Amino acid sequence: MTFGTLREITKLIGAPYLMMDKIAETCTTGAWKVNADKFNHFMETGVPAFSVFAKKGNRKLPFVAFSALPEVTCPGAGDCLNWCYSYKAWRYPAAFFRQLQNTILVIERSEYLTAAFMGIAKDKTVRLYVDGDFDSAQTLEFWMNLCHKRKDLNVYGYSKSWELFLAYTGKWPTNYIMNVSSGSRYGNVMKKMVLELPITRGEFVAVKIKEKKYGPEYIRQTLEAFGGKAMVCPQTCGDCRGNGEHACGSNQLKGIPILIGVH
């Protein structure tokens, strides 16, 4: 399955019959067909065929996580589309169709999202939008309201949908932390305004470097490319501060940029 074909499928999300025809035409063998059939069942019944939240996490991200499609849910996307890590997940059929399913749930079947969110175990850390972003004012309001209902959860994420955040008129939940993600199409004036919101921890900045493997040289190149005081992400989200805490979901490093190298 080529990246181009999968991208064509995502562009048809507003035309479900055409999208399903494209999936049937291209996902014809192996794991792609198996997961396409599961997705088709979801489209026919409305019942999610893939888990809405990844609840077990992994070694790098040991949190409950929610993902949607990159690009089509990212109104603030700019240069980030040139190096978007979320596209790498499309190597795996189940990951692609989970993103596709969740995007549709956000758009028109939010009751399943509510049930899944309310069913998360108590006192968990939740990362909203490992892939994708808040696509509309309604979506932002929906998630903020859910955070209010589950004050025991520690929810955090990254966003380039700055215009939506600035237009939000509701009450911000105290258990949601947002990192202002680089690569947005918006300028520095809007970024400065978003950084002043009470839910904002600080910037999460991707900088171009040559070194691929995390270590002393990676850190040196990243800090040098940024040119200021910052923390370099060690790529171990569950314990990046070495004391069982993670920087992006905490206000202990409020205002301090966190950097990641892009090569």
Buried (B, 14 or more C-beta within 10 A) or exposed (E): BEEEEBBEBBBBBEEEEEBBEBBEEBBEEEEBBBBBBBBBEBBEEEEBBBEBBBBEBEEEBBBBBBBBBBBBBBBBBBEBBEEBEBBEBBEEBBBBBBBBBBBBBBBEBBEBBBEBBEEBEEEBBBBBBBBBBBBBBEBBBBBBEBBBEBEEBBBBBBBBBBBBBEEBEEEBBEBBBBBBBBBBBBEEEBBEBBBEBEBBBBBBBBBEBEBEEBEEEBBEBBBEBBEEEBBBBBEBBBEBBEEEEBBBBBEEBEEBBBBBBBE
